[in-house]
Amino acid sequence: MEADFWHEKWQQQQIGFHQQEVNALLQQHWHRLGLEPESQVFVPLCGKSLDMCFLAELGHRILGCELSLTAVEQFFADNRLEVCQSQEGEHRRFDTEQLSIYQGDIFSLPLEVTEGVTGFYDRAALIAWPESMRLAYVKQLAKLLPGGSKGLLVTLDYPQASLSGPPFAVSPDWVTTHMAADFEIRPLVSQDVLADNPRFVKKQVPWLTEAAYLLERK
């Protein structure tokens, strides 16, 4: 799960984690956060997710962070967006109307970059980390988020022994045990999605659930 792993995945376009449509749970539950349309929303490990376009269409100002330069360049190319580039410390910044992406390591992202954030969205970030590295990501996310900011977390859970990630299995117990110190946690929904994921069916994973949580930074 080092940086080279993700660079290679994007270079070889082994990106099964990328969804071709806006996430259904995002569409169904984002309104529960009660954010104002012009709120700034942080999307960690954003890839080239179409979910950012959905959030921008709601009026939000999107702030993404993504390790892979390939992912960032593909996002702007795929969506035919004009972009301005600049260098800010260790990160390359890509700007277009309502959206900025910092390309680089989230662990070195300066705190001042996210100081105006009031919302956040995590669909493929938490589940991208093996359990041995996941808590460090949670602590970095909490460090970057101002108190009171609200977010939607989407996770997958399945018997980890039946498939090597990513995505990795994140159980409700893991979320409450390891995230409650920094976040108020409200489970929203948990649903069976095995039939919608051929890779898991092919690997004979016995069950697969997708869950959504409303989080608020303490």
Phi and psi in degrees as a GROMACS rama.xvg file:
@    title "Ramachandran Plot"
@    xaxis  label "Phi"
@    yaxis  label "Psi"
@TYPE xy
-74.3311  171.621  GLU-2
-55.7407  -40.3836  ALA-3
-59.9975  -32.0705  ASP-4
-59.6704  -47.4286  PHE-5
-74.4462  -36.0223  TRP-6
-59.7616  -42.2396  HIS-7
-66.9604  -40.5591  GLU-8
-57.5204  -45.607  LYS-9
-71.8936  -38.5731  TRP-10
-64.3566  -35.7383  GLN-11
-91.9005  0.92949  GLN-12
56.358  37.4479  GLN-13
-91.8614  73.3455  GLN-14
-123.438  53.8935  ILE-15
-61.5201  -18.7099  GLY-16
-74.0654  -16.9854  PHE-17
-77.0108  126.805  HIS-18
-92.6571  138.4  GLN-19
-81.7075  -7.50363  GLN-20
-132.891  161.738  GLU-21
-64.8607  136.6  VAL-22
-59.0052  131.719  ASN-23
-65.2263  -39.2343  ALA-24
-67.8477  -32.4819  LEU-25
-61.8431  -47.2099  LEU-26
-63.6914  -36.2007  GLN-27
-80.3111  -30.5478  GLN-28
-121.648  -6.91258  HIS-29
-57.7578  -36.9873  TRP-30
-60.4149  -21.5395  HIS-31
-66.3064  -18.8811  ARG-32
-72.773  -23.9267  LEU-33
67.5621  30.8061  GLY-34
-79.7061  146.599  LEU-35
-67.8639  149.032  GLU-36
-53.8822  -38.2166  PRO-37
-85.4898  7.39054  GLU-38
-60.6346  147.101  SER-39
-87.9166  128.048  GLN-40
-117.367  125.387  VAL-41
-91.3402  130.323  PHE-42
-121.736  96.417  VAL-43
-74.1526  145.755  PRO-44
49.6247  53.3577  LEU-45
-75.1608  -18.7889  CYS-46
57.4012  -135.255  GLY-47
-120.07  37.6351  LYS-48
-60.7722  132.805  SER-49
-68.3461  -16.6626  LEU-50
-60.3433  -29.7054  ASP-51
-65.9471  -36.6325  MET-52
-65.7157  -41.4518  CYS-53
-59.0567  -46.374  PHE-54
-66.6437  -37.5926  LEU-55
-65.6333  -36.941  ALA-56
-66.096  -21.4835  GLU-57
-78.8739  -6.97175  LEU-58
104.674  -4.03891  GLY-59
-72.5773  152.573  HIS-60
-94.5897  120.359  ARG-61
-97.5949  134.171  ILE-62
-125.37  107.769  LEU-63
-105.922  159.123  GLY-64
-135.087  127.113  CYS-65
-144.464  132.631  GLU-66
-69.5518  -40.0488  LEU-67
-86.0647  122.929  SER-68
-65.087  -37.2315  LEU-69
-58.4498  -44.1108  THR-70
-61.4885  -44.9515  ALA-71
-64.3219  -47.0232  VAL-72
-62.6045  -38.3272  GLU-73
-67.731  -35.0989  GLN-74
-58.8592  -48.7901  PHE-75
-71.0965  -36.1101  PHE-76
-68.397  -45.8251  ALA-77
-62.0585  -35.0792  ASP-78
-97.5502  5.21703  ASN-79
53.1574  50.4622  ARG-80
-106.453  131.993  LEU-81
-70.6718  143.564  GLU-82
-141.509  143.319  VAL-83
-108.432  138.396  CYS-84
-116.192  146.311  GLN-85
-151.52  163.598  SER-86
-107.304  126.863  GLN-87
-126.425  96.8696  GLU-88
62.4179  -125.986  GLY-89
-79.6987  -11.2946  GLU-90
-107.793  145.238  HIS-91
-94.618  130.645  ARG-92
-105.877  132.392  ARG-93
-117.079  124.092  PHE-94
-123.572  137.368  ASP-95
-143.43  179.157  THR-96
-58.2978  124.657  GLU-97
71.4928  1.03522  GLN-98
-145.986  133.575  LEU-99
-132.613  137.321  SER-100
-124.706  128.249  ILE-101
-95.8776  115.958  TYR-102
-92.4862  117.05  GLN-103
154.877  -170.7  GLY-104
-76.4651  126.467  ASP-105
-64.5803  -25.2128  ILE-106
-75.2102  -12.5353  PHE-107
-114.566  12.8143  SER-108
-70.3735  124.319  LEU-109
-62.9468  143.817  PRO-110
-62.3415  -30.8465  LEU-111
-67.1384  -19.4056  GLU-112
-64.4002  -36.4861  VAL-113
-104.424  10.8965  THR-114
-66.9031  -18.8818  GLU-115
-96.7976  4.78118  GLY-116
-72.3139  136.683  VAL-117
-122.805  -8.51727  THR-118
-141.822  161.395  GLY-119
-152.576  158.222  PHE-120
-141.406  124.489  TYR-121
-129.87  103.652  ASP-122
-106.238  -39.0249  ARG-123
-123.063  12.5309  ALA-124
-90.7289  -56.5781  ALA-125
-58.6692  -42.4218  LEU-126
-77.6871  -2.88334  ILE-127
-82.2237  -13.2432  ALA-128
-102.451  134.009  TRP-129
-64.4538  158.142  PRO-130
-56.8521  -31.5985  GLU-131
-66.9489  -20.8613  SER-132
-114.502  -7.15447  MET-133
-68.0638  -40.6119  ARG-134
-65.1889  -35.7625  LEU-135
-61.5199  -38.3552  ALA-136
-65.052  -43.9174  TYR-137
-58.3547  -43.9083  VAL-138
-66.9296  -35.8076  LYS-139
-69.2441  -41.22  GLN-140
-59.8682  -46.1807  LEU-141
-62.0297  -37.5559  ALA-142
-64.5268  -35.9849  LYS-143
-79.9814  -23.4095  LEU-144
-91.632  130.424  LEU-145
-66.033  151.565  PRO-146
-58.1046  139.045  GLY-147
89.1541  -10.3619  GLY-148
-68.4813  142.978  SER-149
-114.268  145.544  LYS-150
-146.785  164.88  GLY-151
-112.185  123.966  LEU-152
-110.254  128.587  LEU-153
-118.069  127.91  VAL-154
-127.33  165.042  THR-155
-119.686  145.976  LEU-156
-137.563  138.907  ASP-157
-165.434  167.866  TYR-158
-65.9762  108.141  PRO-159
-57.9444  -31.6958  GLN-160
-66.4591  -17.9073  ALA-161
-85.9849  -9.88974  SER-162
-159.499  134.987  LEU-163
-85.6716  132.033  SER-164
-78.5995  -174.768  GLY-165
-81.0038  158.875  PRO-166
-73.3684  150.282  PRO-167
-97.2087  152.795  PHE-168
-73.2666  130.648  ALA-169
-127.642  112.856  VAL-170
-85.345  159.866  SER-171
-56.6236  -36.8973  PRO-172
-63.7734  -38.2581  ASP-173
-64.4182  -43.8766  TRP-174
-58.9784  -49.7698  VAL-175
-70.4135  -36.5687  THR-176
-70.3688  -41.2571  THR-177
-103.883  -10.3642  HIS-178
-113.384  -12.7059  MET-179
-66.3324  -23.2353  ALA-180
-66.4193  -28.3792  ALA-181
-112.725  -16.8173  ASP-182
-134.721  142.933  PHE-183
-77.3764  133.433  GLU-184
-122.239  126.841  ILE-185
-126.07  106.989  ARG-186
-65.1613  135.932  PRO-187
-106.127  -47.5101  LEU-188
-161.273  151.887  VAL-189
-140.688  127.965  SER-190
-140.612  151.754  GLN-191
-76.2485  121.94  ASP-192
-126.144  18.278  VAL-193
-59.3859  -44.6864  LEU-194
-64.1622  -21.0192  ALA-195
-90.7715  2.44998  ASP-196
-128.969  86.7954  ASN-197
-56.2475  -34.1862  PRO-198
-59.8265  -41.8784  ARG-199
-70.7359  -36.7793  PHE-200
-64.6149  -45.1592  VAL-201
-61.1422  -36.6283  LYS-202
-83.5189  5.7454  LYS-203
59.402  36.8889  GLN-204
-68.3142  125.386  VAL-205
-69.4754  -29.6577  PRO-206
-156.652  154.328  TRP-207
-149.951  124.771  LEU-208
-122.638  143.631  THR-209
-111.905  132.126  GLU-210
-128.852  153.462  ALA-211
-126.54  141.802  ALA-212
-131.588  143.545  TYR-213
-95.4677  123.113  LEU-214
-114.363  147.175  LEU-215
-134.751  125.167  GLU-216
-67.2892  127.529  ARG-217
